[in-house]
Amino acid sequence: MSKILIRGAKVLGGEVQDVLIDGETIAATARPGEIALGGPGPSAEGATVVEAEGRILLPGLVDLHTHLREPGREDSETVLTGTRAAASGGYTAVFAMANTFPVADTAGVVEQVWRLGREHGYCDVQPIGAVTVGLEGRKLAELGAMHESAAGVTVFSDDGKCVDDAVIMRRALEYVKAFGGVVAQHAQEPRLTEGAQMNEGVVSAELGLGGWPAVAEESIIARDVLLAEHVGSRVHICHLSTAGSVEIVRWAKSRGIDVTAEVTPHHLLLTDEMVRTYNPVYKVNPPLRTERDVMALREALADGTIDIVATDHAPHPHEDKDCEWAAAAMGMVGLETALSVVQHTMVETGLLDWAAVADRMSFAPARIGGATGHGRPVSAGEPANLTLVDPAYRGTVDPADFASRSRNTPYEGRELPGRVTHTFLRGRATLMDGKLA
């Protein structure tokens, strides 16, 4: 196995260190110049040298909410193209949502996705199993069989649809408790969002588009944290998007309820004012909310009420977005721009430092999802899953440069800071000098 010497990086944005990778692990970390290319002490003889002055070295990013679309919608994304996009964005592990065709509600389907991830090798792929058969909300899926499969599923979600039946949700929480699993809820009360097209508020009223009220999200979260408390199980809230949802999760945590929550990069930056363009690239589930919601989400991510950033990377082919608003699919790609958006909204505003970014985008999602070997300290003996970032870079987003098969980004033409230059998966470069290996 080859050696790689990362020289002069700011580890987690702090102390400047040299980091030596030998095979699949970090062999040594030391002050600049102490790891020699030959001689006594930790030896980097024969190593490939990566000059990293001014760059930030983070543990490899972990995304708890990715749509890879395979099997069934390979016109949108495949495990190969999706994991290449992940590596480009600094990710070494992603959790693949279950709303594929067929649905990932059996051991066979989750194992297929898991094996595809292993074959392609750009990042680790951990399948998320469906909570209910066919995402239909009527009958629990094979939760135990998926957990016992080679994929070792621990996270279950009907994302794209809400588990709106309280009895089914309770049973799911009881079932996963037996093996330490977690149910990730897409909080959307279906009766309150029938025909909804965007956030319910001033803008929806002016545009005449069906409104998606905040209470449709908040009512489900309130119910589910109470169910989790009753059962003594774990619940995770997907793509939390409203100020009211923040307050409910904050209250639940104050009671000791085992709840975690995520926010997407686009909900940290974009508002429902963007919908005035009628550009379907801004159509997403949950919808873009108000400026007040955006500020509440940023503050909640900073104070830990919201545990993680998750991309909700949702690729769609051109024809599903290049159409009138009402007919367009919901969703945005996000793997390749997530870290830049977080730098822009959280680091450059002083709300988070880089060590906290490492927590919200690596340590915490790995812990919630049980991603063994990821979200580990940058220290000797740890797996060499690492991301190197140039925070001084400024560039305009061009979807033509994406590794993803789809181009439905809301950031086209927008200048964003930061660029991932290198990604290492167990010591092997998947991205080198900004180019996929």
VEXVEX-155781 format. One record per residue (C-alpha): x, y, z; residue in one letter. Coordinates in pm, whole numbers. Example, Ala and Ser with C-alpha at 12.3 -4.5 7.8 and 13.67 -1.06 7.14 Angstrom:
# VEXVEX-155781
- x_y_z_residu
- 1230_-450_780_A
- 1367_-106_714_S
//
This chain:
# VEXVEX-155781
- x_y_z_residu
- 0_0_0_M
- 126_348_-85_S
- 209_630_154_K
- 73_983_132_I
- 211_1279_326_L
- -29_1569_368_I
- 199_1858_456_R
- 102_2176_643_G
- -276_2135_674_A
- -489_2300_944_K
- -644_1997_1113_V
- -1010_2080_1184_L
- -917_2440_1109_G
- -680_2459_1405_G
- -320_2351_1451_E
- -103_2316_1142_V
- 16_1957_1113_Q
- 167_1706_878_D
- -38_1388_842_V
- 111_1062_714_L
- -117_802_558_I
- 25_451_531_D
- -208_203_367_G
- -561_236_502_E
- -476_421_822_T
- -325_741_953_I
- 28_642_1054_A
- 130_964_1225_A
- 45_1329_1283_T
- 312_1578_1382_A
- 421_1938_1372_R
- 544_2056_1032_P
- 875_1899_934_G
- 878_1627_1200_E
- 770_1354_960_I
- 1077_1306_744_A
- 1098_1160_398_L
- 1382_951_539_G
- 1575_907_863_G
- 1465_859_1226_P
- 1111_896_1354_G
- 798_847_1146_P
- 919_789_793_S
- 744_912_484_A
- 1002_763_253_E
- 847_698_-86_G
- 531_891_1_A
- 332_1103_-240_T
- 344_1456_-98_V
- 31_1673_-91_V
- 116_2036_-16_E
- -170_2166_196_A
- -65_2507_322_E
- -371_2718_404_G
- -608_2424_363_R
- -841_2260_614_I
- -815_1888_685_L
- -1142_1730_800_L
- -1254_1375_861_P
- -1433_1243_554_G
- -1785_1384_534_L
- -2085_1157_599_V
- -2427_1220_442_D
- -2721_1063_623_L
- -2966_1151_345_H
- -2877_1075_-18_T
- -3089_957_-310_H
- -2884_737_-543_L
- -3191_631_-749_R
- -3051_286_-834_E
- -3227_49_-887_P
- -3499_180_-1113_G
- -3420_544_-1195_R
- -3076_518_-1346_E
- -3169_803_-1580_D
- -3144_1032_-1274_S
- -2845_883_-1093_E
- -2664_555_-1035_T
- -2463_432_-740_V
- -2152_497_-950_L
- -2235_854_-1052_T
- -2378_937_-712_G
- -2071_817_-525_T
- -1846_1002_-768_R
- -2045_1315_-685_A
- -2003_1233_-316_A
- -1626_1201_-348_A
- -1617_1532_-535_S
- -1797_1693_-243_G
- -1564_1547_21_G
- -1785_1258_132_Y
- -1646_917_223_T
- -1981_765_324_A
- -2342_819_221_V
- -2669_668_339_F
- -2889_579_40_A
- -3263_637_78_M
- -3511_358_14_A
- -3742_519_-247_N
- -3599_325_-540_T
- -3779_96_-788_F
- -3819_-162_-645_P
- -3835_-4_-301_V
- -3554_-103_-65_A
- -3791_-284_171_D
- -3629_-630_162_T
- -3290_-775_244_A
- -3232_-847_-125_G
- -3268_-489_-243_V
- -3058_-331_35_V
- -2785_-587_-28_E
- -2790_-499_-399_Q
- -2733_-131_-323_V
- -2466_-211_-64_W
- -2277_-436_-306_R
- -2291_-176_-583_L
- -2130_69_-345_G
- -1852_-175_-264_R
- -1790_-247_-632_E
- -1759_117_-737_H
- -1548_227_-442_G
- -1574_606_-452_Y
- -1732_611_-106_C
- -1900_371_131_D
- -2272_325_66_V
- -2497_232_356_Q
- -2854_157_246_P
- -3148_292_442_I
- -3435_45_461_G
- -3799_135_410_A
- -4018_146_720_V
- -4323_10_539_T
- -4375_-225_246_V
- -4361_-28_-78_G
- -4353_299_121_L
- -4731_260_138_E
- -4761_314_513_G
- -4978_10_577_R
- -4751_-275_686_K
- -4401_-283_837_L
- -4126_-387_598_A
- -3869_-657_675_E
- -3684_-444_931_L
- -3517_-733_1109_G
- -3415_-911_789_A
- -3263_-590_649_M
- -3069_-539_971_H
- -2943_-899_968_E
- -2847_-881_598_S
- -2497_-819_467_A
- -2591_-450_444_A
- -2647_-432_821_G
- -2920_-170_797_V
- -2973_40_1111_T
- -3159_343_968_V
- -3512_310_830_F
- -3716_573_648_S
- -4006_609_407_D
- -3850_940_297_D
- -4050_1099_21_G
- -4354_989_217_K
- -4447_1033_582_C
- -4523_743_812_V
- -4846_918_903_D
- -5019_628_1082_D
- -4935_666_1451_A
- -4975_294_1521_V
- -4737_196_1239_I
- -4485_457_1358_M
- -4507_326_1713_R
- -4454_-32_1599_R
- -4152_71_1391_A
- -3996_250_1688_L
- -4057_-55_1907_E
- -3906_-290_1647_Y
- -3584_-98_1581_V
- -3526_-49_1954_K
- -3441_-419_1977_A
- -3122_-373_1776_F
- -3041_-6_1839_G
- -3182_119_1509_G
- -3340_453_1430_V
- -3647_561_1234_V
- -3584_869_1018_A
- -3914_1048_964_Q
- -4016_1257_665_H
- -4243_1488_864_A
- -4535_1579_638_Q
- -4897_1544_739_E
- -5046_1436_404_P
- -5395_1578_452_R
- -5253_1923_527_L
- -5037_1922_213_T
- -5277_1796_-53_E
- -5204_1992_-370_G
- -4932_2195_-195_A
- -4671_2351_-423_Q
- -4467_2577_-195_M
- -4448_2722_156_N
- -4779_2860_277_E
- -4744_3231_339_G
- -4737_3573_177_V
- -4555_3456_-136_V
- -4785_3159_-200_S
- -5087_3388_-162_A
- -4947_3640_-408_E
- -4849_3373_-662_L
- -5167_3172_-625_G
- -4981_2847_-557_L
- -5110_2587_-314_G
- -4962_2647_31_G
- -4762_2397_236_W
- -4814_2504_599_P
- -4540_2480_860_A
- -4781_2297_1090_V
- -4787_2002_850_A
- -4426_1938_948_E
- -4446_2047_1309_E
- -4749_1834_1401_S
- -4578_1513_1289_I
- -4256_1599_1472_I
- -4452_1671_1792_A
- -4633_1338_1765_R
- -4319_1139_1690_D
- -4101_1276_1969_V
- -4382_1184_2211_L
- -4401_835_2059_L
- -4023_798_2089_A
- -4043_902_2454_E
- -4326_657_2518_H
- -4145_367_2353_V
- -3795_461_2469_G
- -3663_448_2116_S
- -3470_670_1873_R
- -3627_900_1615_V
- -3445_1115_1362_H
- -3614_1410_1189_I
- -3528_1444_821_C
- -3478_1786_656_H
- -3625_1999_936_L
- -3731_2328_779_S
- -3930_2557_1012_T
- -3867_2771_1319_A
- -4154_2592_1492_G
- -3993_2253_1428_S
- -3675_2382_1591_V
- -3866_2472_1906_E
- -4032_2130_1924_I
- -3700_1947_1890_V
- -3538_2180_2144_R
- -3821_2103_2389_W
- -3793_1730_2326_A
- -3421_1730_2391_K
- -3474_1924_2713_S
- -3697_1634_2828_R
- -3428_1379_2745_G
- -3612_1233_2446_I
- -3377_1049_2209_D
- -3433_1265_1902_V
- -3187_1392_1644_T
- -3250_1624_1351_A
- -3095_1732_1024_E
- -3107_2043_808_V
- -3023_2063_438_T
- -2781_2319_291_P
- -3057_2470_77_H
- -3276_2534_380_H
- -2982_2721_536_L
- -2957_2959_240_L
- -3261_2983_14_L
- -3608_3122_88_T
- -3954_3102_-65_D
- -3885_3437_-235_E
- -3694_3233_-498_M
- -4025_3079_-610_V
- -4126_3414_-759_R
- -3910_3313_-1058_T
- -4135_3009_-1118_Y
- -3812_2818_-1187_N
- -3882_2455_-1087_P
- -3522_2414_-972_V
- -3646_2574_-649_Y
- -3926_2321_-603_K
- -3831_2091_-318_V
- -3983_1886_-36_N
- -4009_2027_225_P
- -4043_2362_49_P
- -3815_2659_84_L
- -3937_2859_382_R
- -3911_3221_498_T
- -3607_3426_597_E
- -3717_3391_962_R
- -3710_3012_928_D
- -3367_3021_764_V
- -3222_3226_1050_M
- -3380_2995_1310_A
- -3231_2690_1136_L
- -2883_2845_1133_R
- -2902_2928_1502_E
- -3030_2579_1584_A
- -2747_2414_1390_L
- -2501_2636_1574_A
- -2635_2559_1922_D
- -2674_2184_1857_G
- -3053_2165_1855_T
- -3012_2048_1496_I
- -2746_1777_1503_D
- -2629_1750_1144_I
- -2628_1880_790_V
- -2762_1627_538_A
- -2784_1699_166_T
- -3112_1533_65_D
- -2931_1499_-270_H
- -3227_1442_-504_A
- -3123_1411_-869_P
- -3378_1438_-1150_H
- -3338_1417_-1528_P
- -3372_1732_-1735_H
- -3727_1662_-1849_E
- -3856_1632_-1489_D
- -3743_1986_-1408_K
- -3757_2169_-1740_D
- -4136_2202_-1736_C
- -4409_2409_-1577_E
- -4392_2446_-1199_W
- -4695_2232_-1112_A
- -4570_1934_-1313_A
- -4207_1949_-1198_A
- -4052_1695_-965_A
- -3942_1803_-618_M
- -3575_1797_-525_G
- -3226_1936_-573_M
- -2880_1786_-611_V
- -2652_1878_-324_G
- -2351_1652_-267_L
- -2105_1865_-463_E
- -2205_2201_-315_T
- -2298_2117_46_A
- -1970_2207_212_L
- -1946_2535_21_S
- -2298_2635_130_V
- -2215_2549_491_V
- -1896_2754_472_Q
- -2094_3047_330_H
- -2388_3033_573_T
- -2226_2909_893_M
- -1847_2958_890_V
- -1824_3296_721_E
- -2106_3426_943_T
- -1917_3317_1255_G
- -2184_3069_1366_L
- -1959_2763_1335_L
- -1586_2705_1326_D
- -1432_2426_1120_W
- -1420_2187_1417_A
- -1796_2230_1454_A
- -1840_2173_1080_V
- -1654_1844_1126_A
- -1899_1755_1400_D
- -2214_1843_1204_R
- -2098_1687_876_M
- -1888_1389_988_S
- -1875_1294_1356_F
- -2247_1329_1435_A
- -2396_1175_1118_P
- -2158_880_1148_A
- -2263_834_1509_R
- -2637_858_1434_I
- -2614_614_1146_G
- -2355_380_1296_G
- -2108_430_1010_A
- -1815_230_1144_T
- -1477_377_1055_G
- -1618_717_960_H
- -1644_1032_1165_G
- -1322_945_1346_R
- -1052_1177_1485_P
- -765_1284_1261_V
- -504_1100_1463_S
- -262_808_1439_A
- -420_466_1414_G
- -752_592_1278_E
- -891_500_934_P
- -762_740_669_A
- -1102_875_565_N
- -1016_1239_507_L
- -1118_1553_320_T
- -892_1845_229_L
- -1060_2182_167_V
- -929_2506_21_D
- -1140_2766_209_P
- -992_3063_19_A
- -1126_2946_-315_Y
- -1412_3138_-473_R
- -1591_3007_-777_G
- -1913_3016_-972_T
- -2121_2699_-966_V
- -2139_2536_-1311_D
- -2349_2217_-1317_P
- -2169_2109_-1633_A
- -1875_2029_-1404_D
- -2077_1800_-1178_F
- -1999_1431_-1146_A
- -2367_1366_-1073_S
- -2576_1244_-1365_R
- -2831_1520_-1295_S
- -2793_1898_-1304_R
- -3088_2026_-1098_N
- -2892_2261_-874_T
- -3038_2585_-736_P
- -2690_2739_-727_Y
- -2611_2759_-1098_E
- -2429_3086_-1162_G
- -2396_3165_-791_R
- -2053_3232_-642_E
- -1977_3009_-344_L
- -1665_2979_-130_P
- -1443_2680_-70_G
- -1346_2381_-277_R
- -1271_2021_-188_V
- -933_1941_-341_T
- -869_1590_-205_H
- -1079_1307_-66_T
- -926_991_77_F
- -1121_671_140_L
- -921_436_365_R
- -600_591_238_G
- -686_579_-130_R
- -739_906_-312_A
- -1085_921_-468_T
- -1035_1291_-549_L
- -687_1431_-616_M
- -620_1798_-694_D
- -992_1847_-759_G
- -1012_1562_-1009_K
- -1174_1225_-957_L
- -927_939_-935_A
//
